[in-house]
Amino acid sequence: TVKNSVGMTPLMFAAEQNYQQVVNYLSLRTRDLNEEDSNSITILVHMLFSGEIAMASRLIVRGANIDYVNRNGNTALHLCVENKLKEAVQFLLFKGANPHIMDLTGEDACDKAKRNGLARDIPEFNN
């Protein structure tokens, strides 16, 4: 896979630059939608961080693993909870993301949400 100096594939770069048509095109032609950049961020997480929920949904349909655990032990849900991205968190839970996958420290998304206050707004974290 071709990557730039910071480990980004053309698909990741297009996502970061918000080139949605390019992301749409390349995501149909990319074998591994769970590939990480040098910061352990996948294309799904790039889309969620930029608020592109519709494209994130397309990526899941095209094969991005909603519960993919990166080399740092985090899922997209962990990262969105840590960054208090409420809309992205609700989207991931609606799509079936598992809130009980533990990271390398033994915390799951519920623990993180309770710690940063996001659990008050999202009932799924209080189970």
Sequence and secondary structure as in RCSB ss.txt:
>XXXX:A:sequence
TVKNSVGMTPLMFAAEQNYQQVVNYLSLRTRDLNEEDSNSITILVHMLFSGEIAMASRLIVRGANIDYVNRNGNT
ALHLCVENKLKEAVQFLLFKGANPHIMDLTGEDACDKAKRNGLARDIPEFNN
>XXXX:A:secstr
    TTS  HHHHHHHTT HHHHHHHHHH S TT B TTS BHHHHHHHTT HHHHHHHHHTT  TT   TTS  
HHHHHHHTT HHHHHHHHHTT  TT   TTS  HHHHHHHHTGGGT GGGG 
